[in-house]
Amino acid sequence: MKAAAQIGLGIAFSMAASAIGVAVFIYSGVYDIGADDHHTKLVTAMIETLREHSISVRADSINVPGLEDSAKIAAGAARYSTLCVGCHLAPGVAKSTLRPGLYPHAPNLAQEDLQDARRAFWTIKHGIKMSAMPAWGKSLDDATIWEILAFARQMPAMSPETYRQLSKSPTE
């Protein structure tokens, strides 16, 4: 019984010391949170693992509608050119004034394979904390988000000219 109590006391002491160490680290301000300085490899690995598992758990139950409808793709193109191109680029759009200041950089969706529509939909709808990815579900309905996604899935195979034609608003 004495050994079990010592082990329990040792565990409690270790947990308390760890909590104090974390608090000292956080309140010291030693970690540079500026977007113009990169995370350490350890912090990057932790954030990426957290992001991937969090999205996977939440996206599993999403039902994907048909995304091949040309009307959905065209509607998504117009929205994408207004809301997304500044961060995620597009065919024929290799840079923007906003993108260099983003950390982490948003993926270039003209070069990304968005085959997992559930994960992409969840990300667009709910955003990603501390990444500049907004939660578009606060201002766009699900149908509109699916249109944007229908378009974004087509971009890697799209020419710059096709993008320009599709992204024009009906009033242009």
CORVEN-V963242 format. One record per residue. N is the residue number from 1. SS is DSSP state (H for helix, E for strand, L for the rest). PSI is psi in whole degrees, -180 to 180 (999 if undefined). Layout:
n:N ss:SS psi:PSI
n:N ss:SS psi:PSI
//
This chain:
n:1 ss:L psi:-36
n:2 ss:H psi:-40
n:3 ss:H psi:-41
n:4 ss:H psi:-39
n:5 ss:H psi:-39
n:6 ss:H psi:-40
n:7 ss:H psi:-46
n:8 ss:H psi:-41
n:9 ss:H psi:-39
n:10 ss:H psi:-42
n:11 ss:H psi:-46
n:12 ss:H psi:-42
n:13 ss:H psi:-44
n:14 ss:H psi:-42
n:15 ss:H psi:-41
n:16 ss:H psi:-43
n:17 ss:H psi:-40
n:18 ss:H psi:-44
n:19 ss:H psi:-42
n:20 ss:H psi:-42
n:21 ss:H psi:-43
n:22 ss:H psi:-44
n:23 ss:H psi:-43
n:24 ss:H psi:-44
n:25 ss:H psi:-49
n:26 ss:H psi:-48
n:27 ss:H psi:-14
n:28 ss:H psi:-27
n:29 ss:L psi:12
n:30 ss:L psi:-28
n:31 ss:L psi:124
n:32 ss:L psi:112
n:33 ss:L psi:0
n:34 ss:L psi:141
n:35 ss:L psi:-11
n:36 ss:L psi:8
n:37 ss:L psi:133
n:38 ss:L psi:153
n:39 ss:L psi:160
n:40 ss:L psi:163
n:41 ss:H psi:-39
n:42 ss:H psi:-47
n:43 ss:H psi:-43
n:44 ss:H psi:-46
n:45 ss:H psi:-42
n:46 ss:H psi:-45
n:47 ss:H psi:-45
n:48 ss:H psi:-41
n:49 ss:H psi:-46
n:50 ss:H psi:-47
n:51 ss:H psi:-50
n:52 ss:H psi:-46
n:53 ss:H psi:-39
n:54 ss:H psi:-47
n:55 ss:H psi:-44
n:56 ss:H psi:-46
n:57 ss:H psi:-41
n:58 ss:H psi:-26
n:59 ss:H psi:-16
n:60 ss:L psi:-33
n:61 ss:L psi:4
n:62 ss:L psi:132
n:63 ss:L psi:127
n:64 ss:L psi:123
n:65 ss:L psi:174
n:66 ss:L psi:130
n:67 ss:L psi:10
n:68 ss:L psi:-2
n:69 ss:L psi:123
n:70 ss:H psi:-30
n:71 ss:H psi:-40
n:72 ss:H psi:-42
n:73 ss:H psi:-44
n:74 ss:H psi:-43
n:75 ss:H psi:-40
n:76 ss:H psi:-35
n:77 ss:H psi:-44
n:78 ss:H psi:-43
n:79 ss:H psi:-44
n:80 ss:H psi:-45
n:81 ss:H psi:-27
n:82 ss:H psi:-42
n:83 ss:H psi:-27
n:84 ss:L psi:-28
n:85 ss:H psi:-31
n:86 ss:H psi:-32
n:87 ss:H psi:-41
n:88 ss:H psi:-2
n:89 ss:L psi:-172
n:90 ss:E psi:171
n:91 ss:L psi:125
n:92 ss:L psi:-3
n:93 ss:E psi:98
n:94 ss:L psi:-10
n:95 ss:L psi:164
n:96 ss:L psi:165
n:97 ss:L psi:-27
n:98 ss:L psi:-40
n:99 ss:H psi:-42
n:100 ss:H psi:-26
n:101 ss:H psi:-1
n:102 ss:L psi:133
n:103 ss:L psi:121
n:104 ss:L psi:158
n:105 ss:L psi:140
n:106 ss:L psi:145
n:107 ss:L psi:144
n:108 ss:L psi:100
n:109 ss:L psi:-13
n:110 ss:L psi:-13
n:111 ss:L psi:5
n:112 ss:L psi:142
n:113 ss:L psi:105
n:114 ss:L psi:56
n:115 ss:L psi:-29
n:116 ss:L psi:87
n:117 ss:H psi:-34
n:118 ss:H psi:-46
n:119 ss:H psi:-43
n:120 ss:H psi:-43
n:121 ss:H psi:-48
n:122 ss:H psi:-43
n:123 ss:H psi:-45
n:124 ss:H psi:-43
n:125 ss:H psi:-43
n:126 ss:H psi:-13
n:127 ss:L psi:-178
n:128 ss:E psi:123
n:129 ss:L psi:143
n:130 ss:L psi:37
n:131 ss:L psi:-3
n:132 ss:L psi:1
n:133 ss:E psi:111
n:134 ss:L psi:161
n:135 ss:L psi:90
n:136 ss:H psi:-16
n:137 ss:H psi:-13
n:138 ss:H psi:-21
n:139 ss:L psi:-11
n:140 ss:L psi:144
n:141 ss:L psi:168
n:142 ss:H psi:-40
n:143 ss:H psi:-41
n:144 ss:H psi:-41
n:145 ss:H psi:-41
n:146 ss:H psi:-35
n:147 ss:H psi:-46
n:148 ss:H psi:-44
n:149 ss:H psi:-40
n:150 ss:H psi:-42
n:151 ss:H psi:-49
n:152 ss:H psi:-32
n:153 ss:H psi:-22
n:154 ss:H psi:-20
n:155 ss:H psi:-42
n:156 ss:H psi:-26
n:157 ss:H psi:7
n:158 ss:L psi:142
n:159 ss:L psi:159
n:160 ss:H psi:-38
n:161 ss:H psi:-44
n:162 ss:H psi:-42
n:163 ss:H psi:-47
n:164 ss:H psi:-43
n:165 ss:H psi:-45
n:166 ss:H psi:-35
n:167 ss:H psi:-7
n:168 ss:L psi:135
n:169 ss:L psi:158
n:170 ss:L psi:-21
n:171 ss:L psi:-8
n:172 ss:L psi:999
//
